Amino acid sequence: MMKSLPLLVAFLFLPLSFSAQPLPAPLTERTLRVDYIFSGTDKTSAIALDALSCFDGWAGRRVHMDSLALHGNGQIRMHDAQTGRLLYCNSFSTLFQEWQATEEATQVTKSFENVFLLPMPSVPVDVTVVLYDFHNQVAARLTHRVDPSDILIRRTGEAPPATRDLLRSGSPEACIDVVILPEGYTAEEMDRFYRDAQAAVESFLNHRAFSELRDRFNFVAVELPSAESGVSVPRKGEWRDTALGSHFDTFYSNRYLTTLHLKRMHDLLAGLPYEHIIILANTDTYGGGGIFNSYTLTTAHHEAFAPVVVHEFGHSFAGLADEYFYDDQFVEYYYPDIEPWEPNITTQADFSAKWESMLGQPGVGLLEGGGYQSKGVWRASEDCRMRTNAAPDFCPVCTEAVRAMVRYYTEE
C-alpha cells in the first residue's frame, strides 16, 4: 500500500475560484533549471547532477508549493538549507523508468537526460531528487546544495524564440502556461504548424474538463523550425535533422515517438513562460507519447490526431494512466499490494483513495483491465479518452482528475 494518498483526491469536488498569488519568500520571480542524468539497468538506478542555469520569470504554480498532487514515479523537493523548510516540490515520471521495464534494460546500462524547473531561491537550498521502483520503494536518491550566488549557474533566456498566442486567458502568473512546439516543420512550413497547433487547442476545448476551465490556460505556439521536414523513423533507416531530434521506435516499439534530447528542448525554450510542453510532429504516421510533467509528443497529420493529442496530454498534464491492455509487457508495472498513483486505475489495494465515492454515478463502475494488464488492474468506465480514440470524451473519473489538477495549479 502506498505510504501517502495523492493530494489530488482532495481537490475533486472543491468550488472553483482562482487568482495569481505572490511567491513566498525566499522564492523569487526567476526560474532555476536543474539538469540531471538518470542511469542504470533494470535493477539499478543512479542520479547525477549535470548542470544549473536560470532565467527571469517564474511561470510555475504559486499555490500548494509544498505539497504534491500525485505521488509520481519520482519526486523533486527544495528545502531551505538553513531552516529545513520545504519551499517547493513536484512529482514526475521519466523515460528512464519506463526503459527499466524493457528487456534491453537487463542487458546494458543506459543514461537519460532529465530537466526540472524550480522557483529560484534567494538563499542556499538543498534539492533532493528521488526515484521510485514499481513497488513504490526508493530506487535512487540524490541531495545537493544550490547556492543562488554560485557563479557557475549559467544565465539563459536572453533571446527567447518567437511565439504566437493560441489561447490567452491571463498572465503567466495566473494561468497554466502550455507551449506547443513544432518538430520536423521547416521554416517554410511554419504556417502549417500554426494551423496544427490551433487544431490541437480546439481539440482540448472539445473536452468538458478543459472547456469548462479554459480561462485557467494559456496555449502558446513556439516558432522552432527544423532543417529537414518530417521526423526520424529508425526501422526504415530514416534519420532527419529536426529541432528536437525525436524518433519513432523508442524502446523498439514502432509507435512510440519520443525525444531523448530534453536539454536541447529546454535550451530552445529558455526565457519563455512555460510549465507544460506539447510537441507536434510533422508526419502522418501514427504514434506519440506522454510523460507526466515532462512532455507530450504526437503526430499532427494522422486522422486520429485530435483525440490522440488530448490522450497524451492526459498523461503528461494530469498523470492519467492508459486504460487499455495488451498483456505484452516485458515487466508488469502494477502489483496487487501497491495502489497505483495514477488517479484513473486501481489494484484495489486502496480503492477508497480512488473513485469509490463516485460508484453509482452514470458511467462509473469498476471494470477489470487497464494499465496494459487485463487482470489485476481496474478502470472506471467501459470507454474513455484514455482507453480508445473513438471515445467522445474523458470518462467521469478522468474528467474529475483533470479538473482537480487544474485546481491544484490555480487555487489555494
N, C-alpha and C positions, 0 to 999 in steps of 0.2 A: 504494500500500500504506500502511496506517496506520503512524504513527510509533511507536506503542506498542501492546502487546497488552492486552486487558482483564484486570484482576486477577481478574475473576470466574472465568476458566478455572481458575485455581489452586485455587479452592475447591470444585470439582465433586466431588471424592472424598475430602474430609477427614473424619475422625471427628467425631462430634457431642459437644460439651460447651460450656457457656456459663455466664457469671455476670456480674453487674454490675461494671464497672470504674470506679475513680475517675478523674475528669478530670485530665489532666496540667496542671501549671502552665505558662503563666499563664492557663489557661482556668478559668472559674468556673461555678457552678451557676445561671447565668442565661442567657437567650436573647436574642441580638441579632437583630433583624429589619431587613433591608435591602431597601428598595423601589427598583426601577428602572423606567425607561421604555425599552423597546426600540422602535426605529422605523426606517423605511426603505422601500425598494422591492424589486423582485425582484433588483436588482443592488447595492443599498446597505444598510448596516446601521449603526446608531448606538446607543450605550448612554448613558443619562443617569441619574445618581443622583437619586432622588426624595425619600426620607425615611429616617430612622433611628428605631427605637424599641426598647424592651426590656421584658422581663417576667421574673419569678422562675421558676426551674426550667429544666433542660435535659433534654429527652426524647429527643434525638438519639443517635446511636451514640457509644459510648465506646471503640471499638476501630477500628483502621485509620483513624485520624483524618487521616493524611497520605497516604492512597492512595485510588484510585478503583476501584470495582467495574467500571464501564463507562466508555467514553470519552464517550458522550453527544453531543448536538448543541451543548452548551455546558458550561462549567465555571466554578466559583467557588472561589477559593483565598484563604486568610487567612494572612499571614506576620507574624511578629513584626517590627515596624518597626525595632527596634534590631539584632537579630541576623540577620534574614532567614530564620529558621527557619520552615518550613511548619508551621502549627498545625492547620489543618483544610482539607479540600477536599471538593467534591461535584460531581457532574455532573447534567445535566438536559436536557430538551427544552422547547420553547415553542410556543405557538400562533403567535407572530410568525414563527418559522422555517417552520412549515407554510404560513402565509399567503404567504410569499415564493415558494412554488411554484405559486400560483394566477395566473390571467390578470389578476385585479384588481390584483395587485402590479406589473404592467407599466404601469399607468395612473395610479397615485396613491401618495402617501406616507401610511403609516398608523403609528399607535403602539399599543403594547400594554403593559399593566401586568404586572410580574413581581415576586414576593416570595420572598425566601430567608431561611431561619433558620440562624443560626450560633451556636456557643457564645460567650458574652460573654467577652472577654478582660479582664484586669486591667491591661494595658499597651497603649500605642498599637500598632495593627496596620495593615498595608496590605492592602486587599481588592482582588482582581483578578477581573474577570468577562470571559470570552472566549466569543464565539460563532463557530461553525464553519459553513462552507457545505457543500453536498452533495458537494464534492470534498475535504472534510476540511481545507480551508485556512481560516486565521483570517479571519473576515469583520469582526469588530469586537472591540476590547479597551478596557477601562477599568480603571485602578488609582486608588484613592483611599484616603486616610488616615482611620482611625476611631480617635478618642481616647475611651476609656470615660468620661473626665471631662467630655466635651462636654455643656454644659448644654442643647443642642438635641436630644439623644437623648430622645425622649418616653417616659415610663414608662407602661405599659399593663397590662392584665390584673388590675386591682383587683376587677373584678366579673365573673368568667367565667360563661358560661351553665350552666344545669343539665344534668346528664348522667345516663345510665343504663348500667351495665356490661352488656355482652352476652357477653363472654368475658374474664375477669380471670385472667391466668396469673401475675402478679407485679407488682413495682413498675415505674413508668415507666422507671426507670434500667436495669432488667434486661431489659425486653421491647420489642418493636417496637409502638409505640402508633399505632393506626389509629382515627381518628374518622369516624363516619358521620353525615352531615348531611342534614336534610330540605330539599327545595326544592319550594315550592308546596304545602306542607301547612299549613293554618291551625291555630290553637291547638286548635280542636275536633277536628282530625284527627291530633293527636299520637299517640294510641294506635295508630292505623293505621300511622303511621310507625314506631313501635317494633316492631310486628309485622313490617313490611317489612325493617327493619334486622336483626332476628333471623333472618329468612329468608335474607338475604344472607350472614350469618356461617355459617349451616348449609350454604349452597351452597359456600362456601370449604372447609369441613371435609369435603365430599364429594369433594374433590380430594386425591390422595395427598400431594402436596408440602406442602399446608397441614395436612392431618390428622396427618401424622407429626411435624410441628413445631408443633403447636398451642400447646405450652407456651412458645413464644417470642413469642406475640402477646397484646396487649390490644386488644379491639374495644370501643369506647365510642360509644353513640348520644348526640347532642347536641341539646338542645331549642332549635330556632330556627324559630319559627312565622312563616309568611308572612301578609301582609294578605289575599291572594287565593289561591284554590285553583287548582292546575294550573300549567302553565308556558307561556311565550310561544311562539307559532308565527307568525312574521312573514309567511310566504307566505299565511296565512289572515287576516292583519290582526289577529291576537290578541296583545295585549300585556298581561301580568299583572304585578301588583305582588307580587313574590316576594322572599324573603330574600336570594337570591344573584344575582338578575337574569339568570338563564340564558335561553337561547332555542335553538330549532331553527334550521336553515338557516344555520348557521355556514359562511362562505365560499360561501354559496348552495347548499349541499348539504343536501337535505331531512332526512336522518337525523342530521346532525352536530349534537349537542346539547352546548353548552358554556356556560361563563360567562366573560366578559371582565373581571369585577369582582373581581380577585384581592385587591386591597387591602381591599375590603369584607369578603370572606370571612375573611381573616386577622384583621381588626379584631374580628369576631364571635368568633373562637377565642382571642383573646389571654388568656393566663393558664392555658389548659388544656395538659396534656402531650400533644403530638401530633407525629407525624412524617409520616404519610400520611393522605390525605383521600379519602373516598368520599362522593359526593353521590347521593342517591336522589331522582328527580323523580317527582312525584305525577301520573302520566299513563300511559295505556295505549298511547300512540303509540310505535312502535319507534324507538330511537335511543340515542345516547350518545357517549362519547369518553373516552380515557385518555391523559394526557400524562406522560411519565417524570418522576418526582419533582416533580409538580405536583398533579394530582388525577385521580380517576375520577368520571365522571358518567354515570348510566344511568337508564333509565325503570323504575319499580318495578312497574308493573301490566300490562306486556306479558307474554304467555305465555312468552317466551324470557328473562325477567328472570334466572332462576337461572344459566344459562350465560353470559349477556352480562355480568353484573356481575363474574364471575370473569375473563372475557376482557379486559375493560377494566382490571381491576386488574393483569392480566399486563403491560399496557403501563406503567401508572403506577408499579408497585412493582418489577417485575423487568426493565423495559426490553425486553420482548419485542416483536418486530415482528409485524404482520399477515402471515399466511401465504396469504391469498387474493389474487386478482389480477383486475383489470377491464381493464387497459390503457387506461384513460380519463383518466390523469393529464395535466394540462397540461404538467408538467415531471416527468421521472423523478427519483426520489430516489437511485437506486443506479446505479453506473457500474463497468465491468469492472475498472478498475485500483485500485479502492478497496474494501477489505474492510469490510462494514457492521459498526458497533459492536454492533448488536443480536445477542444470542447464538444466535438460532434461525434466522437466514438467512445465506447466504453467496453471494458472487460468485465464489468460488474464487480470489480474489486472494491469500488467505492462509488456506486451508481448515484448515491444521494448527492454527490458533488457535481453531477451532470444534469440531465433533464428529467429526473424522476418527478419533480414537481409539475412538469408540463404534460405528463401522461394523461390521456383522456381528451386533450385538446385536438381539434381536427388536424389530421396529418401527422400526429406524433405518436410513436409507438416504440417498440424495441424489436428490431429485426436483425437477425444474425447475418454477418457478412460485412466486412469493411476493413480499412487499413491493410488491404492486399491479402487478407485472410478470410476464408469462407467460414471458419469455425473459431469460436473463442473471442470474437470481436463483434460488437453490435452497433448499429446505427439507428437513427430516429425515424426515418421515413423510407417509403418504398423508393422514391426517386428524389433527386436533389441536384443542384448545380455541381456539388462536389462528387456526384456519382456518375451522371451522364451529361452529354452535351444537349440532349433532347429535353431535359427538364426545363420548364419555363422560368424557374427562379430557385433561390436557395430554399431549403425546407425550413419550417418554423424554427427549429433549433439553431441552424446555421444563421438564419436571419437575425435572431436574437444575439448570437455570438458576435456578428459583425457590428450590430448596434452597440453592444457592450464595449467592444474595442474602441469605437468612436468616442463613447463617453469617457473611457479611460484616458484618452488623449486630450479631451477638451473640457471635462467637468471636474470640479473639486469633489 
